[in-house]
Amino acid sequence: MSDMIRTLAEATNDAPKTISYRFSPSDSAAVSVNYFDFGGKAEAARLLCFHGKVSFDDVRYGRDQFRAKKAAGLLPFGQMPMLAYNSAFIPQTNSILRVCARVSSDSTLYPISDIVACGQIDAILDLDADLFTGVVVANYKERFGFDFLNNESEVAKVEGVKSNLRTRVFPAHLANLEKMVGEGGWLGGENTTIAIEMRLHDER
């Protein structure tokens, strides 16, 4: 990373905080990763851009800036993360990862010519989604139509779900991941891939 150039533009009333990463002084941003000012759902894409040496803008929104952008209809699906690539705006974490990998000159990140490797990578991404679905629903009940679980009488049930996630669901999914690593030494393919970056993000 010694040849990487980093510049920071602090947030203003009109623009979110933007950290620009360039791997050559002549580079422009290949993509723009848009999210909040923490790791969350965008961190795997940031890590992937670093690993694949994709020059990018890391655009970090405050809550009010996000609400304004959402109200203006400028976010696909009304949520973040969002990736800007050329004139397109791409939502959803896994779609963003695939685009970043294909923009990179490192074809091993998502080797589209290797059907089996891509299938393995996609399987890991889907498993990762399964792993965290319960957590997301438990923490963002309104988004999924479970508003009633905020009632005081339902708190114990929600805590029971969280306990089951910790003691049953997580161990089962992680055991499947360990089995896959044990069989081939890597998560999808034979090199660092999208799946690896996703798991690195989750470990953090």
VOBA-1610 file (N, C-alpha, C; in pm, whole numbers, padded with zeros to 5 digits, always signed):
BEGIN
Met+00081-00121+00000Met+00000+00000+00000Met+00085+00127+00000Ser+00221+00114-00007Ser+00307+00231+00004Ser+00286+00329-00110Asp+00236+00280-00225Asp+00218+00367-00340Asp+00076+00425-00348Met-00004+00400-00246Met-00140+00451-00246Met-00142+00596-00200Ile-00223+00677-00266Ile-00237+00819-00232Ile-00375+00839-00169Arg-00377+00898-00051Arg-00502+00918+00022Arg-00525+01067+00045Thr-00643+01116+00010Thr-00679+01255+00038Thr-00816+01257+00104Leu-00836+01357+00189Leu-00960+01368+00265Leu-01028+01501+00240Ala-01156+01496+00211Ala-01239+01616+00203Ala-01345+01604+00312Glu-01333+01688+00414Glu-01427+01682+00526Glu-01568+01716+00481Ala-01664+01669+00558Ala-01805+01696+00527Ala-01837+01844+00540Thr-01927+01889+00455Thr-01981+02025+00463Thr-02133+02013+00469Asn-02200+02127+00476Asn-02346+02124+00475Asn-02401+02066+00345Asp-02325+02081+00239Asp-02373+02040+00106Asp-02317+01906+00058Ala-02211+01859+00121Ala-02146+01738+00069Ala-02098+01649+00183Pro-02108+01517+00165Pro-02061+01424+00267Pro-01908+01417+00271Lys-01856+01365+00379Lys-01713+01340+00392Lys-01669+01242+00283Thr-01558+01273+00217Thr-01509+01187+00109Thr-01360+01162+00125Ile-01323+01035+00131Ile-01183+00995+00135Ile-01150+00934-00001Ser-01053+00991-00069Ser-01016+00944-00203Ser-00888+00861-00195Tyr-00892+00744-00256Tyr-00777+00654-00261Tyr-00736+00634-00407Arg-00608+00662-00435Arg-00557+00649-00571Arg-00429+00565-00569Phe-00417+00477-00666Phe-00298+00393-00675Phe-00198+00446-00776Ser-00231+00560-00837Ser-00141+00631-00926Ser-00182+00778-00925Pro-00086+00871-00930Pro-00123+01014-00929Pro-00216+01053-01042Ser-00212+00979-01152Ser-00295+01014-01267Ser-00433+00948-01264Asp-00456+00864-01164Asp-00583+00791-01157Asp-00700+00883-01124Ser-00815+00849-01178Ser-00942+00904-01131Ser-01017+00790-01062Ala-01124+00823-00993Ala-01197+00719-00921Ala-01266+00625-01019Ala-01239+00495-01007Ala-01308+00397-01090Ala-01449+00374-01039Val-01464+00378-00906Val-01594+00361-00844Val-01604+00455-00724Ser-01726+00472-00675Ser-01749+00551-00555Ser-01836+00467-00461Val-01782+00437-00342Val-01854+00358-00243Val-01925+00454-00148Asn-02056+00447-00143Asn-02136+00540-00064Asn-02199+00469+00055Tyr-02169+00520+00176Tyr-02223+00457+00297Tyr-02210+00557+00411Phe-02230+00507+00532Phe-02214+00591+00651Phe-02067+00591+00696Asp-02037+00669+00799Asp-01899+00685+00843Asp-01858+00577+00943Phe-01877+00453+00904Phe-01830+00338+00981Phe-01823+00219+00887Gly-01779+00104+00939Gly-01757-00012+00854Gly-01885-00067+00792Gly-01961-00140+00872Gly-02091-00189+00829Gly-02089-00262+00696Lys-02197-00245+00620Lys-02217-00319+00496Lys-02125-00275+00382Ala-02056-00164+00398Ala-01967-00117+00290Ala-01822-00160+00309Glu-01790-00212+00427Glu-01648-00237+00457Glu-01587-00343+00367Ala-01663-00446+00333Ala-01609-00550+00245Ala-01573-00492+00108Ala-01655-00400+00057Ala-01626-00337-00072Ala-01501-00250-00062Arg-01485-00179+00048Arg-01364-00098+00068Arg-01241-00187+00069Leu-01248-00297+00146Leu-01135-00390+00153Leu-01104-00449+00016Leu-01208-00481-00058Leu-01189-00538-00191Leu-01119-00440-00284Cys-01158-00313-00277Cys-01093-00211-00360Cys-00946-00196-00324Phe-00916-00198-00194Phe-00775-00192-00153Phe-00698-00311-00209His-00751-00430-00188His-00680-00550-00231His-00665-00555-00383Gly-00769-00515-00455Gly-00765-00520-00601Gly-00707-00396-00665Lys-00657-00303-00581Lys-00598-00177-00629Lys-00691-00102-00724Val-00814-00088-00677Val-00914-00011-00750Val-00918+00129-00689Ser-00880+00230-00763Ser-00888+00368-00713Ser-01035+00403-00693Phe-01067+00455-00573Phe-01207+00479-00544Phe-01225+00596-00448Asp-01347+00648-00447Asp-01387+00749-00350Asp-01473+00681-00244Asp-01434+00699-00120Asp-01507+00644-00006Asp-01594+00757+00051Val-01721+00760+00011Val-01811+00870+00045Val-01891+00831+00168Arg-01879+00911+00276Arg-01936+00874+00405Arg-02040+00977+00450Tyr-02165+00935+00454Tyr-02277+01024+00480Tyr-02309+01035+00629Gly-02350+01155+00669Gly-02414+01174+00798Gly-02560+01134+00785Arg-02628+01117+00899Arg-02767+01073+00895Arg-02857+01171+00821Asp-02839+01300+00846Asp-02924+01400+00779Asp-02899+01402+00629Gln-02772+01386+00589Gln-02740+01383+00445Gln-02802+01261+00379Phe-02799+01149+00450Phe-02860+01027+00397Phe-03011+01046+00381Arg-03076+01101+00482Arg-03221+01121+00475Arg-03258+01212+00359Ala-03178+01317+00338Ala-03206+01410+00228Ala-03191+01341+00093Lys-03087+01259+00080Lys-03064+01187-00046Lys-03176+01086-00071Lys-03219+01020+00035Lys-03328+00924+00022Lys-03458+00994-00016Ala-03487+01105+00051Ala-03610+01179+00023Ala-03613+01231-00121Ala-03496+01260-00176Ala-03488+01310-00313Ala-03496+01198-00417Gly-03507+01074-00370Gly-03517+00961-00461Gly-03388+00926-00531Leu-03274+00958-00468Leu-03144+00937-00532Leu-03076+00807-00492Leu-03144+00724-00414Leu-03087+00597-00372Leu-03170+00481-00426Pro-03111+00392-00504Pro-03184+00273-00546Pro-03228+00194-00421Phe-03351+00156-00417Phe-03409+00081-00304Phe-03414+00166-00177Gly-03376+00293-00185Gly-03385+00382-00069Gly-03291+00349+00044Gln-03180+00284+00014Gln-03088+00245+00121Gln-02944+00244+00072Met-02853+00231+00168Met-02711+00218+00139Met-02660+00089+00203Pro-02547+00037+00152Pro-02450+00099+00062Pro-02500+00111-00081Met-02436+00202-00153Met-02462+00222-00294Met-02328+00246-00364Leu-02314+00188-00481Leu-02192+00205-00559Leu-02223+00289-00682Ala-02142+00391-00706Ala-02151+00468-00830Ala-02042+00419-00924Tyr-02084+00377-01043Tyr-01989+00329-01144Tyr-02033+00384-01279Asn-01946+00464-01341Asn-01983+00539-01460Asn-02109+00620-01428Ser-02216+00602-01500Ser-02338+00677-01470Ser-02442+00591-01399Ala-02400+00472-01355Ala-02493+00379-01290Ala-02479+00386-01139Phe-02591+00359-01070Phe-02593+00354-00924Phe-02642+00215-00884Ile-02556+00142-00816Ile-02580+00000-00790Ile-02597-00023-00640Pro-02712-00078-00598Pro-02734-00108-00457Pro-02698-00253-00424Gln-02709-00287-00298Gln-02695-00422-00245Gln-02549-00467-00238Thr-02512-00510-00118Thr-02373-00542-00086Thr-02308-00639-00185Asn-02374-00750-00212Asn-02311-00852-00296Asn-02296-00807-00441Ser-02394-00732-00491Ser-02382-00677-00627Ser-02265-00580-00634Ile-02250-00499-00531Ile-02139-00403-00525Ile-02005-00476-00526Leu-01994-00584-00449Leu-01870-00660-00445Leu-01834-00716-00582Arg-01933-00768-00651Arg-01906-00826-00783Arg-01859-00720-00882Val-01920-00603-00877Val-01879-00496-00969Val-01736-00452-00937Cys-01706-00430-00810Cys-01571-00388-00771Cys-01467-00491-00814Ala-01500-00618-00798Ala-01407-00724-00838Ala-01382-00723-00988Arg-01486-00697-01066Arg-01470-00699-01212Arg-01402-00572-01263Val-01414-00464-01188Val-01342-00341-01224Val-01192-00358-01199Ser-01158-00437-01097Ser-01017-00460-01064Ser-00946-00534-01176Ser-00816-00511-01186Ser-00734-00584-01283Ser-00700-00724-01232Asp-00734-00753-01105Asp-00708-00884-01047Asp-00827-00976-01076Ser-00814-01057-01179Ser-00926-01141-01223Ser-00956-01256-01127Thr-00868-01280-01029Thr-00892-01390-00936Thr-00997-01355-00831Leu-01027-01226-00815Leu-01124-01186-00713Leu-01263-01240-00743Tyr-01300-01242-00869Tyr-01426-01302-00913Tyr-01403-01355-01054Pro-01347-01476-01064Pro-01299-01529-01193Pro-01415-01576-01282Ile-01470-01485-01360Ile-01592-01515-01435Ile-01573-01626-01538Ser-01450-01656-01574Ser-01426-01765-01669Ser-01428-01902-01601Asp-01429-01901-01468Asp-01430-02026-01391Asp-01567-02041-01326Ile-01655-02117-01389Ile-01793-02129-01343Ile-01800-02186-01202Val-01719-02287-01173Val-01723-02350-01041Val-01677-02252-00933Ala-01567-02181-00958Ala-01517-02085-00860Ala-01620-01976-00832Cys-01684-01925-00937Cys-01786-01822-00917Cys-01905-01878-00839Gly-01941-02002-00869Gly-02049-02065-00794Gly-02015-02079-00647Gln-01890-02115-00617Gln-01846-02127-00477Gln-01847-01992-00407Ile-01800-01890-00477Ile-01800-01755-00420Ile-01942-01710-00392Asp-02032-01730-00488Asp-02171-01689-00469Asp-02236-01765-00354Ala-02200-01892-00338Ala-02253-01971-00228Ala-02211-01912-00094Ile-02085-01868-00085Ile-02037-01806+00039Ile-02112-01676+00067Leu-02132-01596-00037Leu-02205-01470-00019Leu-02348-01497+00028Asp-02411-01598-00028Asp-02547-01633+00014Asp-02548-01686+00158Leu-02448-01765+00192Leu-02438-01816+00328Leu-02417-01703+00427Asp-02336-01606+00388Asp-02313-01490+00473Asp-02444-01416+00498Ala-02526-01403+00393Ala-02657-01338+00408Ala-02745-01418+00503Asp-02745-01550+00490Asp-02823-01635+00580Asp-02777-01617+00724Leu-02646-01608+00741Leu-02588-01598+00874Leu-02639-01476+00949Phe-02656-01365+00877Phe-02690-01240+00945Phe-02835-01196+00929Thr-02916-01275+00859Thr-03057-01236+00841Thr-03127-01220+00975Gly-03110-01317+01063Gly-03175-01310+01194Gly-03132-01190+01274Val-03003-01157+01267Val-02951-01041+01340Val-03015-00912+01288Val-03021-00900+01156Val-03078-00779+01096Val-03225-00765+01131Val-03300-00874+01122Val-03443-00869+01154Val-03463-00833+01301Ala-03383-00892+01389Ala-03397-00866+01532Ala-03365-00721+01567Asn-03274-00660+01494Asn-03232-00523+01525Asn-03308-00416+01448Tyr-03365-00454+01333Tyr-03439-00357+01250Tyr-03578-00412+01221Lys-03654-00431+01327Lys-03783-00499+01317Lys-03880-00429+01224Glu-03884-00296+01229Glu-03981-00220+01150Glu-03960-00242+01001Arg-03836-00255+00959Arg-03805-00270+00817Arg-03867-00397+00760Phe-03886-00497+00846Phe-03935-00626+00799Phe-04079-00654+00843Gly-04145-00552+00896Gly-04285-00568+00933Gly-04310-00629+01070Phe-04207-00631+01155Phe-04222-00688+01288Phe-04226-00579+01395Asp-04294-00470+01366Asp-04302-00358+01460Asp-04353-00403+01597Phe-04446-00498+01598Phe-04508-00540+01723Phe-04408-00599+01821Leu-04292-00643+01771Leu-04191-00699+01859Leu-04123-00594+01945Asn-04153-00466+01918Asn-04102-00359+02005Asn-04185-00345+02130Asn-04302-00409+02134Asn-04386-00402+02253Asn-04314-00466+02371Glu-04334-00408+02487Glu-04265-00456+02607Glu-04292-00604+02632Ser-04412-00648+02598Ser-04449-00788+02622Ser-04373-00886+02532Glu-04311-00834+02426Glu-04242-00920+02330Glu-04090-00920+02347Val-04040-00837+02437Val-03895-00822+02452Val-03827-00955+02483Ala-03888-01034+02570Ala-03827-01162+02609Ala-03816-01255+02489Lys-03915-01250+02399Lys-03910-01336+02280Lys-03795-01296+02189Val-03776-01166+02173Val-03666-01118+02089Val-03532-01160+02148Glu-03519-01148+02279Glu-03394-01190+02343Glu-03372-01340+02327Gly-03482-01415+02327Gly-03471-01559+02303Gly-03419-01590+02164Val-03467-01513+02066Val-03419-01530+01928Val-03270-01500+01921Lys-03228-01392+01984Lys-03086-01355+01981Lys-03000-01463+02047Ser-03052-01521+02154Ser-02979-01629+02220Ser-02966-01750+02129Asn-03075-01784+02058Asn-03070-01897+01964Asn-02970-01871+01851Leu-02964-01745+01806Leu-02869-01710+01701Leu-02726-01737+01748Arg-02697-01697+01871Arg-02561-01713+01923Arg-02525-01859+01947Thr-02620-01935+01999Thr-02587-02070+02044Thr-02613-02179+01940Arg-02701-02152+01842Arg-02735-02255+01744Arg-02707-02215+01599Val-02758-02099+01561Val-02750-02060+01419Val-02607-02028+01377Phe-02541-01938+01451Phe-02404-01901+01415Phe-02310-02022+01412Pro-02309-02105+01517Pro-02217-02220+01514Pro-02240-02312+01394Ala-02367-02332+01356Ala-02396-02421+01242Ala-02340-02364+01112His-02362-02234+01089His-02312-02172+00966His-02160-02166+00965Leu-02100-02134+01078Leu-01954-02126+01085Leu-01890-02263+01065Ala-01958-02367+01111Ala-01906-02503+01089Ala-01904-02535+00939Asn-02005-02488+00866Asn-02007-02510+00721Asn-01891-02437+00653Leu-01862-02315+00700Leu-01750-02240+00644Leu-01617-02311+00672Glu-01602-02359+00795Glu-01479-02429+00832Glu-01461-02555+00747Lys-01571-02623+00719Lys-01564-02743+00635Lys-01515-02708+00495Met-01567-02598+00440Met-01526-02557+00306Met-01378-02520+00302Val-01331-02449+00404Val-01189-02413+00411Val-01104-02539+00424Gly-01151-02634+00504Gly-01076-02757+00524Gly-01062-02838+00397Glu-01161-02828+00309Glu-01158-02906+00184Glu-01062-02848+00081Gly-01050-02713+00078Gly-00968-02654-00027Gly-00868-02551+00019Gly-00877-02510+00146Gly-00785-02411+00198Gly-00827-02267+00174Trp-00930-02247+00089Trp-00976-02112+00057Trp-01129-02110+00057Leu-01184-01991+00071Leu-01329-01973+00058Leu-01359-01936-00086Gly-01385-02033-00170Gly-01416-02007-00310Gly-01289-01995-00392Gly-01266-02087-00483Gly-01149-02080-00569Gly-01021-02116-00495Glu-00909-02070-00549Glu-00778-02104-00494Glu-00696-01980-00461Asn-00761-01865-00449Asn-00692-01740-00419Asn-00783-01654-00333Thr-00732-01535-00297Thr-00818-01438-00230Thr-00930-01397-00325Thr-01053-01397-00275Thr-01170-01369-00358Thr-01264-01274-00286Ile-01375-01243-00351Ile-01481-01166-00287Ile-01520-01230-00154Ala-01530-01362-00153Ala-01573-01432-00033Ala-01478-01407+00083Ile-01348-01404+00055Ile-01249-01378+00159Ile-01268-01238+00216Glu-01286-01140+00129Glu-01304-01003+00175Glu-01429-00990+00261Met-01536-01060+00223Met-01658-01057+00303Met-01634-01114+00441Arg-01564-01226+00449Arg-01538-01288+00579Arg-01442-01203+00661Leu-01341-01141+00598Leu-01252-01051+00672Leu-01332-00938+00734His-01425-00884+00658His-01511-00777+00709His-01591-00827+00828Asp-01650-00947+00820Asp-01731-00999+00929Asp-01648-01022+01054Glu-01522-01067+01036Glu-01436-01092+01151Glu-01403-00962+01223Arg-01390-00853+01147Arg-01360-00724+01206Arg-01475-00676+01292
//
